[in-house]
Amino acid sequence: MLRCTLPLVPALILAFAPVVAQAQLCEGQSAAIAADGRAFGHLPYGDAPETELVTLPSEYSVGNPCVVRADALPDLLRLFEAARGDPAVMGELKALSCQRSIARQRTVFCRGSDTAADRAISVAPPGYSEHATGYALDFAVRPRNGCPDAEACMAATPAAKWLRLNAPRFGFEQSFPGGNKQNVKWEPWHWRWVGVTAAAPGAAKARFVFARARKLYPADPVIDPVVVRVVPPPPKLILRLPVIDVKRRR
């Protein structure tokens, strides 16, 4: 006869308890996935198909080659050319970090000895970065003038101010503004392409990829804001029945 080593009720509870989904991050580390699919506040994104990626000319980037979706490239080139010709920039805008595959994002995220939760404040976990889509990139300013790349001090530079005023003209919006409801670190250097209008070539696909982010956590500046309409409930139907005098019917 088989003997049960656990009381029956606790054993049944363990057997039928809901499984908490986990996002695999670094070696030996994982994160619980929230009910809305987020990990440490970041929304999930898949890798961009390699067939849709192109490389930005090296004169416009610093560090590693900048790879983006082909649909975003024309607007990105126009943005760089406009910035080059505008003395208000007082320097040069460059592409610092563009498309990063989920595998590449894992190497970026898993650097250092901080906990995964601490790193997620400034770096999205693998599988949860807008960079994987090929539509997002980080800008850098040259010369640095004492401000390191990807730091909040960039917001005070003339180049960053130029971006805020002009990037939407080229289809780019700032994903993580200060005080964003997503509770992601303010990133004045991080912008995503969604097209100048919904009818622009490739814009519909980009806007589909970022549909949840744009609805729940609006960018600033934003292009064609997603309008959330609250539909009021239908009016209650009150059925009034005639009162029947039973005595009179007799």
N, C-alpha and C positions, 0 to 999 in steps of 0.2 A: 504494500500500500504506500502511495506517495504521501509524504507529509508536507504540509504547507508551512514555510518558515515565517510567513507574514500573516497578520490577522487579515481576514477576508476583506473587510471594508477598505482599509488602507491600500491593500493590494489592488482592488478594483479602481480606486481613485488614481493610483499611479498609472495603471494601464490605460485609462481613458482620459488622463489629463491632457489639455491642449499643449502641443509642441510650440515653443517659442522660437520663431525664425531667427537665425543668426547670420550676420554678414561676416564672411571670413576676411580678415584684414591682413595682419602680419603674422609671422610664425608664432603660433601659440596665443594669438589674440583674435577676438571676435567681438561683434557688437550686436546687441539686440535690435531687431528691425521693428520700428514702431508700427502701429496699426495702419498709418497712412503711407507706409513704405519707406519712411526716412530712416537714415542712420546718422546719429549725432546731429540731427537737424538738416542733413543734406538729402536731396531727392535723388532717386536712382536714374542713371543714364547708361545706355549701351554704347559700344564702340561704333564709330563711323566706319562704313564700308571703305576698304582701301581703294576701291575703284573710283570713289568720289573725292579723293584727297589729291591736292596739288601742293607744290612747294612754292612759297613766296620767294622772289628774288632775294639773294643774300644781302643786297644793299639796304634792304628795309628791316633787317633783323639783327639781333645780337645773340651770341651764344649758339645754341643748337639751331639747325634749320627749322623754319616755321612752316608747318604743314596745316592747311585749312581745307574746308570743303570748297570745291570748285565754284559753287554758287556764290560763296561769300567773297571770293578773290577779287572780282572787278571793283566792288565797293570799297574793299580794303585798300586796294591800290590807289583809288581816287582819293581816299582819306589821307593817305601818306603824301600824295602829291599836293593836295590842298594845304596840308600842314607845312610842307617844305616852302611853299610860296607865301606863307603868312608870317610877317615879322612878329606878330603877337605871340607866336609860340616861343620865341626866344630860346631856340635850341632845336633839337630834332626828336620826333617821336619814332620809336622803334618797336618792333614786335619782340617781346621777351620770351614768352612761352605760349605756344599755340595748341594744336591737337596733341593730346597725350592719351595713348591707349590705356586700357584698364591695367595691363601689365606694367606699363611705365609708371602709372599713377601709384601702383603699389610700392615701387622703389622710392618714389618721392615721399609718400606718406609714412613709410616705415623707417625713415631716417631718425636717428637720435634715440634717446632713452626715455623720453616723456611717455606718459600713458596715451593710449589711443584717443581717449576723450579730450586730453589736452591738445594733441596735435590736430584734432578735427576742428578746433576753433579757427585755425588759419589754413588748413589743408584738407580738402575733401577726401574721404576714404575711397579706396579703389572701387569703381563701379558707381560712384556717387558724385562724380565731377563733371561739370559742364564742358571741361576741356575734351573729354572723350568724344563729344559729338562732332568736333571739327568746326563748330560755329563760334567758339569762344576763344579769346586770347587775352594775354596780359600785355599791357603796353609798358615801355620803359622810356625814360627821358635821357638824352645825351646833350651836353655833359650832365653828370649826376649833380654836381654842385653840392656835395655833402649829403645828399639824400640817397640811401641805398635803394636798390630795386625792390619793388613789391612792399613798400612801407607807406604808412599813412601820410608821411611828410610829402609824398608826391602830390597830394591834393592841393597843396599851396603853390605848386609850380605853375608858371604861365601855360605850359604845355597841357597840364591836366585841366586847367580852366578852359583852354581852347577845346579840349575834348568834350567837356560838358556842354559847351555851346554849339559845337559843330558835329559831333559824332552821330547824332540822330539823322543828320542830313545824308549820311552814308549808310544808314540802316543798322547802326549799333546803339544799344542801350546798356546802361550800367546795371549789372545783375544784383550786386550786393551793396546798396547805398547805406549810409549811416543809419543806425536804428532800425534796420529792416526787420520785418516780422518773422523772418526765417531764423533770426538769431545767429546769423553767420557774420563773421568778422567783416567790418567795413573794408571794402576793397576798391578804392578809386581807380586802380589799374586794370580791373577785370571787366571786360565788356563782351557782350554776345551779339551776334548778327541775327536779325530777324527780318531784314529787308526794309526798305524805305516805306513800302506799302505792301499790303497783303497780295497784290497782283504782281509784284516784282518776281522775276524768274527765281525759283527756288525758295521764295519766302514762305510759301504755304507749308512746305516741309519743315523748315526751321521753326515756324510758329507752332506747328503740331508737336515737335519735340519738346518745346518749352511751354506748352499749353498750361500745364499744372502750375509751374513756377510763376508764369505771368499772371495767372488768375489769383493764386493764393498769396504771392509775395511780389508785388509790383516793383518793377525797376524804377530807377530815378537817375537821370532822365529816362523817360519811357517813350516808345513809339506806338501810336495807335493803342492806347490803353485798353485792356480787356474790361469791358463793362459787364459787371455782374448785376443782372436784373433780378430783383426779388418779386416773384409772382405772388400776389395776395391770394389767400385761399378763396374758393368760391363761396358766395353767400349761402348761409344756411337756409334750407327750404323748410318753412314752417307750415305744416298742413293743419288747417283748422277744420275739424269735423263738425257737422251740425249737431246741436243738442236735441236729443229725442226725448220727449216727455212720455214715458212709458204709461203713466196713469191715463193720459188723455187717449192713448191708442186703445185702451181697454173699452 
